[in-house]
């Protein structure tokens, strides 16, 4: 038979691994220290009762204002009851009876501001009350101590969590057992077991209340989340409906414009080249607008919509936009200053859309005017300036709803930029925008 030798590995540093029982006892002591010893006498005043319940909501204003103090009044009443029990049942002379009764009242009132500290005061007051009393049939819990400690356990358990209640019951049981076994000489009746039984029932009811209250809180939170999700889903459905309606209306009319623009030259005998070119430009713009409309509304109307892989417009595409605008009748020039460089996609797209919207506003509100687009590449970002002169053509300016300027401001705000807009001294309109671009962070040097 081959004899095998098992080696026990130890963690780094030579420390032997702890057994599960040791870890369990260590965690239990940590919980005891956290619940009953850490900041035991911290100031924790009892909060006022809420008056939004089923019954309190129906009360008049003045009784409702006083109803918030009901928990405090109940604790005070319990303290007065413990005082009467101490005066009647603790025995001894009048002065010790009065002192032990006042001690019971003070201990219970202490639960209103320092709950865990009140538990320790009650534990300390129990043997003191037993020394001054002369009831040899109730050991170690005299009638006043019995009522006081039971009230303290109940109030503290209501104000803390179930684990704290379990620790208080365990400490109380340890005290009762030690008092019966080592200090019960001359007492023919002990009442630790009845007290532990009654207190266990009370603490069990408090624990059930805690569990029910926590479950109700979680259900309420879940209902709030569900209601939020339901409202969000309703909003998405409404947005989908609006997007569908908008797509159907705009797409229909833009399709008609594109078809009519393509067919118009064939309805005129020997149309001039300028007319054919104008209708070609109209059709091209209508097709581009339809493509943009389908891409944007497709994202809004369906969560699983896959946007096409077509590249987003950038500042490099401005020349094509300016040619398109010139063909529509707006004389526009472009000036670029600074070192041209590639910017983040969001900045490039927003800059393109801002220029596009500003020039569209110039076409609508200042027909026949001249416009100028200035682009400045500076160290901290990108500057844009789009300015147009007053209307000089025969066409009547259109009256807009002002959404173009709002859309430009939203894009600028999204990028933490700045924007100003307003009329010029010559009667035109100017839009000035600055879009910040953070400098690229250089790689950090490797540390030795």
C-alpha positions as CSV (number, residue, x, y, z in Angstrom):
1,X,0.0,0.0,0.0
2,X,1.4,3.3,-1.1
3,X,1.3,6.0,1.6
4,X,0.4,9.4,0.4
5,X,1.2,12.6,2.3
6,X,-1.2,15.5,2.1
7,X,0.3,19.0,2.4
8,X,-1.7,21.9,3.7
9,X,-1.2,25.1,1.8
10,X,-1.2,28.3,3.7
11,X,-1.9,31.8,2.3
12,X,0.9,34.2,1.7
13,X,2.5,35.5,5.0
14,X,2.1,32.1,6.7
15,X,-1.4,32.7,8.2
16,X,-3.5,29.5,8.5
17,X,-6.9,29.6,6.8
18,X,-9.8,30.2,9.1
19,X,-12.6,27.7,9.4
20,X,-16.2,28.5,8.3
21,X,-17.3,28.4,11.9
22,X,-14.7,31.0,12.8
23,X,-15.8,33.3,10.0
24,X,-19.5,32.8,10.9
25,X,-18.7,33.8,14.5
26,X,-16.6,36.8,13.3
27,X,-19.4,38.0,11.1
28,X,-21.9,37.6,14.0
29,X,-19.8,39.7,16.3
30,X,-19.3,42.3,13.7
31,X,-23.1,42.5,13.3
32,X,-23.5,42.8,17.1
33,X,-21.0,45.6,17.3
34,X,-22.6,47.4,14.4
35,X,-26.2,47.2,15.6
36,X,-25.8,47.6,19.4
37,X,-22.4,49.2,20.1
38,X,-21.5,51.5,17.2
39,X,-23.0,55.0,17.9
40,X,-25.4,53.4,20.4
41,X,-26.3,56.8,21.9
42,X,-26.5,58.7,18.6
43,X,-29.2,61.3,18.4
44,X,-32.0,59.8,16.2
45,X,-35.3,61.6,16.9
46,X,-38.5,59.8,16.1
47,X,-40.0,61.1,12.9
48,X,-43.5,62.5,12.7
49,X,-46.2,60.2,11.4
50,X,-47.3,60.6,7.8
51,X,-50.9,61.8,7.4
52,X,-51.5,60.6,3.8
53,X,-53.0,57.3,4.8
54,X,-56.5,56.1,4.1
55,X,-57.9,57.3,7.4
56,X,-55.7,60.3,8.2
57,X,-56.3,61.8,4.7
58,X,-60.0,62.3,5.6
59,X,-59.3,64.2,8.8
60,X,-59.8,68.0,9.0
61,X,-56.8,70.3,8.8
62,X,-56.4,70.9,12.6
63,X,-56.7,67.3,13.7
64,X,-54.5,66.3,10.8
65,X,-51.8,68.6,12.1
66,X,-52.0,67.0,15.5
67,X,-52.1,63.5,14.2
68,X,-48.5,63.6,13.3
69,X,-47.6,63.3,17.0
70,X,-49.6,60.1,17.6
71,X,-46.4,57.8,17.8
72,X,-44.9,60.2,20.3
73,X,-48.1,60.2,22.4
74,X,-48.3,56.4,22.4
75,X,-44.7,56.1,23.7
76,X,-45.4,58.7,26.4
77,X,-48.6,56.8,27.4
78,X,-46.6,53.5,27.6
79,X,-44.0,55.3,29.8
80,X,-46.7,56.5,32.2
81,X,-48.2,53.0,32.3
82,X,-44.8,51.6,33.2
83,X,-44.5,54.3,35.9
84,X,-47.8,53.2,37.4
85,X,-46.8,49.5,37.3
86,X,-43.5,50.3,39.0
87,X,-45.2,52.3,41.8
88,X,-47.7,49.5,42.4
89,X,-45.6,46.3,41.9
90,X,-41.9,46.9,42.6
91,X,-42.3,46.9,46.4
92,X,-40.0,48.7,48.8
93,X,-40.4,52.0,50.5
94,X,-42.1,55.0,48.9
95,X,-38.9,56.8,47.8
96,X,-37.3,53.7,46.0
97,X,-40.7,53.0,44.3
98,X,-40.8,56.6,43.1
99,X,-37.2,56.6,41.9
100,X,-37.6,53.3,40.0
101,X,-40.8,54.5,38.5
102,X,-39.2,57.7,37.2
103,X,-36.3,55.6,35.9
104,X,-38.8,53.5,33.9
105,X,-40.5,56.5,32.5
106,X,-37.2,58.2,31.6
107,X,-35.9,55.0,29.9
108,X,-39.0,54.7,27.7
109,X,-38.9,58.4,26.8
110,X,-35.3,58.0,25.8
111,X,-36.4,55.7,23.0
112,X,-37.8,58.8,21.3
113,X,-34.4,60.3,20.7
114,X,-31.7,57.6,21.3
115,X,-33.3,54.2,20.7
116,X,-30.4,51.8,21.0
117,X,-29.0,53.8,24.0
118,X,-32.4,53.4,25.7
119,X,-32.0,49.6,25.4
120,X,-28.7,49.7,27.2
121,X,-30.2,52.0,29.9
122,X,-33.1,49.6,30.3
123,X,-30.6,46.7,30.7
124,X,-28.7,48.6,33.4
125,X,-31.8,49.8,35.2
126,X,-33.2,46.2,35.5
127,X,-30.7,45.0,38.2
128,X,-30.9,48.4,39.9
129,X,-34.6,48.1,40.2
130,X,-34.3,44.6,41.5
131,X,-31.9,45.7,44.3
132,X,-34.3,48.5,45.5
133,X,-37.5,46.3,45.3
134,X,-38.6,43.7,47.8
135,X,-40.6,41.4,45.5
136,X,-39.0,38.0,46.1
137,X,-41.4,36.2,43.8
138,X,-40.3,38.0,40.6
139,X,-36.7,37.6,39.7
140,X,-34.9,39.1,37.8
141,X,-37.7,41.0,36.2
142,X,-39.8,43.0,38.7
143,X,-43.2,44.1,37.4
144,X,-41.9,47.6,36.5
145,X,-38.7,46.2,34.8
146,X,-40.9,43.7,33.0
147,X,-43.1,46.4,31.5
148,X,-40.3,48.8,30.9
149,X,-38.0,46.5,29.1
150,X,-40.8,45.0,27.0
151,X,-41.9,48.5,25.9
152,X,-38.3,49.4,25.1
153,X,-37.7,46.3,23.1
154,X,-40.9,47.0,21.1
155,X,-40.2,50.6,20.3
156,X,-36.5,50.0,19.4
157,X,-37.4,47.1,17.2
158,X,-40.0,49.3,15.4
159,X,-37.4,52.0,14.9
160,X,-34.6,49.7,13.7
161,X,-34.3,46.6,11.7
162,X,-35.1,42.9,12.5
163,X,-31.5,42.0,13.0
164,X,-31.2,44.6,15.8
165,X,-34.3,43.1,17.4
166,X,-32.7,39.7,17.3
167,X,-29.5,40.9,19.0
168,X,-31.5,42.7,21.7
169,X,-33.5,39.6,22.5
170,X,-30.3,37.5,22.6
171,X,-28.6,40.0,25.0
172,X,-31.7,40.0,27.2
173,X,-31.8,36.2,27.2
174,X,-28.2,36.1,28.2
175,X,-28.7,38.5,31.1
176,X,-31.8,36.6,32.3
177,X,-30.0,33.2,32.3
178,X,-27.0,34.6,34.1
179,X,-29.2,36.3,36.7
180,X,-31.2,33.1,37.4
181,X,-28.2,30.8,37.7
182,X,-25.8,33.0,39.7
183,X,-27.9,35.6,41.5
184,X,-31.2,34.0,42.3
185,X,-30.5,33.0,45.9
186,X,-33.6,33.4,48.1
187,X,-36.0,33.9,45.1
188,X,-38.4,31.0,44.8
189,X,-39.8,32.1,41.5
190,X,-38.0,33.3,38.4
191,X,-39.6,34.8,35.4
192,X,-36.9,34.9,32.6
193,X,-38.7,32.2,30.6
194,X,-42.1,34.0,30.6
195,X,-40.4,37.3,29.7
196,X,-38.5,35.8,26.8
197,X,-41.6,34.1,25.5
198,X,-43.7,37.2,25.6
199,X,-40.9,39.4,24.1
200,X,-40.3,36.9,21.4
201,X,-43.9,37.0,20.3
202,X,-43.9,40.8,20.3
203,X,-40.6,41.0,18.4
204,X,-42.0,38.4,15.9
205,X,-45.0,40.6,15.2
206,X,-42.7,43.6,14.8
207,X,-40.5,41.6,12.4
208,X,-43.6,40.6,10.4
209,X,-44.6,44.3,10.2
210,X,-41.1,45.2,9.0
211,X,-41.2,42.5,6.3
212,X,-44.7,43.6,5.2
213,X,-43.7,47.2,5.2
214,X,-40.6,46.5,3.1
215,X,-42.5,44.4,0.7
216,X,-45.1,47.2,0.3
217,X,-42.3,49.7,-0.3
218,X,-40.8,47.5,-3.0
219,X,-44.1,46.9,-4.7
220,X,-44.7,50.7,-4.7
221,X,-41.3,51.3,-6.2
222,X,-41.9,48.6,-8.8
223,X,-45.3,50.1,-9.6
224,X,-43.6,53.5,-10.1
225,X,-41.1,52.0,-12.4
226,X,-43.8,50.2,-14.3
227,X,-45.9,53.4,-14.6
228,X,-42.8,55.2,-15.9
229,X,-42.1,52.5,-18.4
230,X,-45.8,52.5,-19.5
231,X,-45.8,56.3,-20.0
232,X,-42.5,56.0,-21.9
233,X,-43.9,53.3,-24.1
234,X,-47.0,55.4,-24.7
235,X,-44.8,58.3,-25.7
236,X,-42.9,56.2,-28.1
237,X,-46.1,54.9,-29.6
238,X,-47.3,58.5,-30.0
239,X,-44.0,59.5,-31.6
240,X,-44.2,56.6,-33.9
241,X,-47.7,57.6,-35.0
242,X,-46.6,61.2,-35.5
243,X,-43.6,60.0,-37.5
244,X,-45.8,57.8,-39.7
245,X,-48.2,60.6,-40.4
246,X,-45.4,63.1,-41.1
247,X,-43.7,60.6,-43.4
248,X,-46.9,59.9,-45.3
249,X,-47.8,63.5,-45.8
250,X,-44.3,65.0,-46.6
251,X,-43.1,62.0,-48.6
252,X,-46.2,62.1,-50.8
253,X,-45.9,65.7,-51.6
254,X,-42.1,65.6,-52.2
255,X,-42.6,62.6,-54.5
256,X,-45.2,64.5,-56.5
257,X,-42.7,67.4,-56.7
258,X,-40.0,65.1,-57.9
259,X,-42.2,63.5,-60.5
260,X,-43.7,66.7,-61.8
261,X,-40.2,68.3,-62.0
262,X,-39.0,65.4,-64.1
263,X,-42.0,65.4,-66.4
264,X,-42.3,69.2,-66.8
265,X,-39.7,69.7,-69.5
266,X,-41.4,67.1,-71.7
267,X,-44.7,69.1,-71.6
268,X,-43.1,72.1,-73.2
269,X,-42.0,72.1,-76.8
270,X,-38.3,73.0,-77.2
271,X,-37.8,74.1,-73.6
272,X,-34.8,76.4,-73.0
273,X,-31.8,74.8,-71.3
274,X,-32.2,77.1,-68.3
275,X,-35.7,75.7,-67.7
276,X,-34.5,72.1,-68.0
277,X,-31.6,72.7,-65.6
278,X,-34.0,74.4,-63.1
279,X,-36.4,71.4,-63.1
280,X,-33.4,69.0,-62.8
281,X,-32.2,70.9,-59.7
282,X,-35.8,70.8,-58.2
283,X,-36.0,67.0,-58.8
284,X,-32.5,66.4,-57.3
285,X,-33.4,68.4,-54.2
286,X,-36.7,66.6,-53.8
287,X,-35.0,63.2,-54.1
288,X,-32.3,64.2,-51.5
289,X,-35.0,65.5,-49.2
290,X,-36.9,62.2,-49.5
291,X,-33.8,60.2,-48.6
292,X,-33.1,62.4,-45.6
293,X,-36.7,62.2,-44.5
294,X,-36.9,58.4,-44.7
295,X,-33.6,58.1,-42.7
296,X,-34.6,60.4,-39.9
297,X,-38.2,59.3,-39.5
298,X,-37.2,55.6,-39.8
299,X,-35.2,56.0,-36.6
300,X,-38.1,57.6,-34.8
301,X,-40.9,55.2,-35.9
302,X,-39.3,51.9,-35.2
303,X,-36.8,50.7,-32.5
304,X,-35.4,47.9,-34.7
305,X,-35.0,50.2,-37.7
306,X,-31.6,49.9,-39.3
307,X,-30.4,53.2,-40.6
308,X,-28.6,53.1,-44.0
309,X,-24.9,53.2,-44.0
310,X,-24.7,56.4,-46.1
311,X,-22.2,58.8,-44.6
312,X,-23.4,61.9,-42.8
313,X,-22.6,65.2,-44.5
314,X,-19.5,67.0,-43.4
315,X,-17.9,70.4,-43.9
316,X,-16.2,69.0,-47.0
317,X,-19.6,68.7,-48.6
318,X,-20.4,72.4,-48.2
319,X,-19.3,73.2,-51.8
320,X,-22.1,71.0,-53.1
321,X,-24.6,72.6,-50.8
322,X,-23.5,76.1,-51.9
323,X,-23.9,75.1,-55.5
324,X,-27.3,73.9,-54.8
325,X,-28.2,77.1,-53.1
326,X,-26.8,79.2,-56.0
327,X,-28.9,77.2,-58.4
328,X,-31.9,78.1,-56.3
329,X,-31.2,81.9,-56.8
330,X,-29.1,82.9,-53.8
331,X,-25.7,84.4,-54.4
332,X,-23.4,83.1,-51.8
333,X,-19.7,83.2,-51.1
334,X,-17.5,81.1,-48.8
335,X,-14.4,82.1,-46.9
336,X,-12.2,79.7,-44.9
337,X,-9.6,80.9,-42.4
338,X,-7.2,78.9,-40.2
339,X,-5.7,75.5,-40.7
340,X,-8.3,73.2,-42.1
341,X,-8.4,70.0,-40.2
342,X,-10.8,67.1,-39.6
343,X,-13.1,67.6,-36.6
344,X,-15.3,65.2,-34.7
345,X,-18.2,63.8,-36.6
346,X,-20.8,65.5,-34.4
347,X,-19.2,68.9,-34.8
348,X,-18.9,68.5,-38.6
349,X,-22.5,67.4,-38.9
350,X,-23.8,70.2,-36.7
351,X,-21.8,72.8,-38.5
352,X,-23.1,71.5,-41.9
353,X,-26.7,71.6,-40.7
354,X,-26.4,75.1,-39.2
355,X,-25.0,76.4,-42.5
356,X,-27.7,74.6,-44.3
357,X,-30.5,76.0,-42.1
358,X,-29.1,79.5,-42.2
359,X,-28.9,79.5,-46.0
360,X,-32.4,78.0,-46.2
361,X,-33.7,80.9,-44.1
362,X,-31.9,83.3,-46.4
363,X,-33.7,81.8,-49.4
364,X,-37.1,82.0,-47.7
365,X,-36.9,85.3,-45.9
366,X,-34.4,87.3,-48.1
367,X,-35.0,86.3,-51.8
368,X,-32.5,87.9,-54.2
369,X,-30.1,88.8,-51.4
370,X,-26.4,88.0,-51.2
371,X,-25.0,85.7,-48.5
372,X,-21.6,84.9,-47.2
373,X,-20.4,81.9,-45.2
374,X,-17.3,82.3,-43.1
375,X,-15.6,79.3,-41.5
376,X,-12.8,79.8,-39.0
377,X,-10.6,76.9,-37.7
378,X,-9.2,78.2,-34.4
379,X,-7.3,76.6,-31.7
380,X,-10.2,75.8,-29.4
381,X,-12.9,74.9,-31.9
382,X,-14.7,76.0,-35.0
383,X,-16.3,79.4,-35.8
384,X,-19.1,79.9,-38.2
385,X,-20.7,83.2,-39.5
386,X,-23.5,83.2,-42.0
387,X,-24.7,86.7,-43.0
388,X,-27.1,87.8,-45.7
389,X,-28.2,91.2,-47.0
390,X,-31.8,92.5,-47.3
391,X,-34.2,91.0,-49.8
392,X,-33.8,92.6,-53.3
393,X,-35.8,90.2,-55.6
394,X,-39.3,90.4,-56.8
395,X,-40.4,87.3,-54.8
396,X,-42.3,87.9,-51.6
397,X,-40.4,86.7,-48.4
398,X,-42.1,83.9,-46.7
399,X,-43.2,84.1,-43.1
400,X,-41.7,81.2,-41.0
401,X,-42.6,79.9,-37.6
402,X,-39.1,80.5,-36.2
403,X,-38.2,76.8,-35.7
404,X,-35.0,77.1,-37.8
405,X,-33.2,79.4,-35.2
406,X,-34.5,77.1,-32.4
407,X,-33.1,74.0,-34.1
408,X,-29.7,75.7,-34.6
409,X,-29.6,76.8,-30.9
410,X,-30.4,73.2,-29.8
411,X,-27.5,71.8,-31.8
412,X,-25.1,74.5,-30.4
413,X,-26.3,73.8,-26.9
414,X,-25.8,70.1,-27.3
415,X,-22.1,70.7,-28.1
416,X,-21.7,73.3,-25.3
417,X,-21.2,76.1,-27.9
418,X,-22.3,79.7,-28.2
419,X,-24.6,81.3,-30.7
420,X,-25.8,84.8,-31.5
421,X,-28.3,85.8,-34.1
422,X,-30.0,89.0,-35.2
423,X,-30.5,91.7,-37.8
424,X,-27.6,93.6,-39.2
425,X,-27.3,97.4,-39.7
426,X,-27.9,97.0,-43.4
427,X,-31.2,95.2,-42.9
428,X,-30.0,91.7,-43.3
429,X,-29.5,88.8,-40.9
430,X,-26.5,87.3,-39.2
431,X,-25.9,84.0,-37.4
432,X,-22.6,83.6,-35.5
433,X,-21.7,80.3,-33.9
434,X,-18.7,78.9,-32.0
435,X,-18.4,75.1,-31.5
436,X,-15.7,74.1,-29.0
437,X,-13.5,71.2,-29.9
438,X,-11.4,69.7,-27.1
439,X,-7.8,69.3,-27.9
440,X,-6.5,65.8,-28.4
441,X,-5.0,64.5,-25.2
442,X,-1.4,63.5,-25.7
443,X,-0.5,60.0,-24.4
444,X,1.0,60.0,-21.0
445,X,4.7,59.2,-20.6
446,X,5.4,55.8,-19.3
447,X,6.6,55.8,-15.8
448,X,9.8,53.8,-15.0
